[in-house]
Structure formats: structure tokens, C-alpha cells
Amino acid sequence: MIIGIPKETRSDESRVAAVPDTIKKLIGLGFSVAVEKSAGDAALIPDSAFEAAGASMVTTVKALGADLVFKVRPPSKDEIGKMSAGSTLISLMEPYSETDTGAMLGDAGVTGYALELVPRITRAQSMDVLSSQANLAGYRAVLEASAVFTRAFPMMMTAAGTVPPAKVLVMGAGVAGLQAIATAKRLGAVVSATDVRPAVKEQVESLGGKFVAVEDEEFKAAETSGGYAKEMSDGYKAKQAQLIADTIKTQDIIITTALIPGRPAPVLVTEDMVKSMKPGSVIVDLAVEQGGNCPLSESGKVTVKHGVTLVGYTNIAGRLPEVASSLYAKNVLNFMTNLWDEESKSLKTDSDDEIITSSLITKTAKPAKSTKAAKPAKASTEKEGDKDGE
């Protein structure tokens, strides 16, 4: 069976779905790996490194026409048109976007697995793409803030006087938020954080941050069984907004990370709050691709409004392309290993495994047997219901 690794086509995407280390392991499992030429250039992985790992360098058509295709971003309509009926795609699929990738894959006879939908259970931790990339995003967000912040992060005492430490507020203490807290603390900032989930208070404080939240009865119940944040009532939002408004006035840097799967990002920092901040303050909005936690943020841009610098970079994990690709590729390898039946040398598409059934968005009639194009098989599209995400 041939695994194809095409070059990502989205303009802001620098990652690649396989790296030399994972290719060696895939070949060890009995696969052949075909990588599109220059697929790893943006991640600083030359073609020669893929070839040294045992991969063959091929054209776009051959990479997409493989039995099994690994990608980072959802395929475009044009890319799906180049895929073989009966093949399988493992990728991020953005299942809550307006583009119905699952339906297009089904029409093309391609089985699709959405890595965002891998359940957050202990056994699936090594496959958790959202967490591995969010961890990098939280780290990079602090570095992006420091790059545009015109004052110092740590307190410095000199003969000429004392430089006060930066005050950093992290909004949302999930994987990205916790890493942002840890990184800001390492740089010497005074850090506080807010989240609607009671369980993260201890985590924030263990990293040296101060937890900021309206701790009423609704707050105590504001978490799903899977550990995700629930959307709060309008009443709670108003009380929390007032507390945050009072806190924001004293902050130098704000990093927002709050997302609700399938919905626009909640507004956490209003324009009035931005106006209340000191000139030279910074906001890094990690939710900008879903509308932003601050309505003034602009996707893909760094802007200055009311004296505050707003960083709205998309795909911020991709600004660390080599390490982001390495972690993503290992997640994909672990998912693939779970999906692969060593005894029958086939994919377990009919498995009762929760990991497989949760992430399966389109199932074709028959598994692929070769890389030759065939007429699209009759396919049924199976969509998951609303699921919580990172």
C-alpha cells in the first residue's frame, strides 16, 4: 500500500504531514511512501532528507492518487478531484466550517478521517493533533507578544532605577493557555489567567499564575465530562466581563485562546476594553481564524488600534514549521498505527474502536487496493454530531 504526502497549498500553511523519522517507521510497517517534491521546503525539510528516509519524490497527482493520503489541511475541491476512488485520507478536516469536505470526499469515493474529532481519551493522547499544535501556539504567542512589546518582560534592578515586570493576562487556560502562562513566567512576567472551567484554577496556580474568575455556582458546573468549556449564560458573561474589564486596565499583554467548536469565537475583549489599556499594550488573538476573541483583531495582520498592538496571525503553530510538522507527523503515525490491522494488512474501517468511529466522517464502499484511478464508488457520508474541540 502506498502512502502519499502532498505539498500543502494553503498560503499560510508551512507544515507537512510526514517527516523523515515517521516515514522510516511507516516503511518499517510495510508501506511505500511517496512525497510530493518540495513538500517539506517550508518546514526546512529538503527532498534529500525524505529520500534518505526511503521515500520516493513524486508529482502532485501521484501523491494525491495514493492508496492512503496524509495531509495537514483539508483538501480543496481540485485536490479531491486528483484522489483515487476507494482511497483513504487522514487530515485535519475543519468539520465545522461552511465547506462540506465530507460530502465532497463521499462523492469522490474517498474515506476520510478528521483528526480534530479524535476523542480525548487516555489511549488517544498520542494522536491528539489539537493539543500538540495548541501547545506550540501558546508558546509562540508569548514570543510574538514580546516581539512587538516595547517594554521589558522581567523586572530589572539597575543603578538607574527599577524596571517593573510586564503584566500578562491569558484568557482561556486550555493547552495553549497553560503553555502561554508557563512561557510568560519563564520570561519574568507577572501572569494571571482566566477560564470558565473550575478544574484549571489549580493548574494555573501551579504554574505561578493568578486565577481570575467569578467563582459562583454556574462557574463550578462549567465543564463537560470531556474536560471542555461549556458556553456560559448571558448573566455570567456580564459578571465575568466586568471583572475582566477591571483587570484588563492594568495589563500590558493579553493572550486570548478561547474557542467553542462549531461556533464563532466568543468576544472576550471589547473595543471599550481595548481603549482602557495603556498605550503600547499588546493583544495576541489566537482565535482570530474563528472571528477573534477581540473584534478589533484582523486575520493575518498586526494592527495598532487605540494605541494597542493587536496580533492576528493565523496558523501560529505553523510559525514553528519544523517542530510543528514533527509533532503533527507523529500524531498521524500513531493514528495510522491504531487504524492498521497488521494481521490482515488492511485498514480497520469497520472497527468498533471509539477513536476510529469518532473521527470517521466519510466511509467508502470498499478499501483501496491500488493507486490506479477508478470510477468513484458509491459512498455514504457519515457526519459526527456537535463535538467539543480545543
Phi, psi and omega in degrees: 000137183258132175257127179256137178239092180282160175284135179290140185256346181292139189297330182261012184256118182251354185274165176226150191277355177214150178232165183309319181298316181286330177296318178301319181289323177295319177295324177297334178277353178108002180275157165258142183239127179244118182251132178294140180303134180070013181300330183259006185303314182293337178265011178064031176245106183287161177304324182299328179290322177293318180296321179296333179279351178110002180276156173258143180265127189226179177278170178303314183299318181289324179294316181284338182271009182288168178296322183226128184241131174254130175224166175266307181260158178302145180288147174282171178301320180295319179294319178299324178297339180266355181275154183273138174301136182090357179276175182230138179243131173241120187193168161292139185238352183048059188296343181262004180280170181288336179283121182272079181299322181302318180294319180294320177296319179299317179297329181273357181075030182250131175282132183235136175242124180264114183293338177295336186265004175299126184293150179272078176240162185305316184294338184260007183301323181287352180252002188282089181296319182302317181289317182297322181279325178295324178301316178292322180296319179297318178297310184294328180302320179293321178294321178295322177296317182295332183290332181250352179285130187265005176240182185270153174280304184274159171288135179230129179252120181230171178296336181274351180138179183257133175265120182288152178287155176290147175255121185242130175247123177255123183254107186105111185250050171276207182299312180296316181296316180296321177292323177297319178299311182298319182291316179297322177296318179298330179276358174097010181281160169270117191245138169229162184211155178225148179197153181274355182264122181301325187296336185276351180304314180296322179294317178300313182292329179292338178268001178093011179265158175264131183271130182240114179194152170280107189264069178261191183295323179295321178299320182293339181251014189270052179206138178280169179296337179273000177089016180258161180281140172269157174285134185270163179289162179298325180295316179294318180302322181294316179294317179294321180298322179293317178298316180293321179301318179292326181285319184300327182303334185261000187265151175265323185225135175235132176239118182254136185226009190280125177225146174237116184306131176081003181225160175299150179300138179292143177281119180250331182237106182280170178298322178297323177295320177298318180298332182281348183282157180291145174303139182092355177290165186226140171236126173251115186257099180283351180260014188298331181291341177250031176105338175091144173280348174235123184295346180274347180293144178240127185300125177080007185231157169249118184233162176239121180224130182055034178080002182250134178274124179250120180261116184240038180299138172270159177046057186292332175297328179291352175279000169238063196299322184291310181288325178297319178295319181298314180292317179299314181298323178291323175300315180295317178301315180294322176296316181297319180299321178291328182281337188272130176264105185297324183292314182267354182055047180213170179275140182273065184290340181255018184291153173271004180301126181301325181297316182288312184292329180288325185268348181286118180252338178214131180238124179275169183291323183222148176288158180290146176239342179207174180267002180285139180292146178220173176295141180304131177285152176295128187231154174242139180263126181244111182259141175283155173286179181303128178234150176284147178227186184290000000 
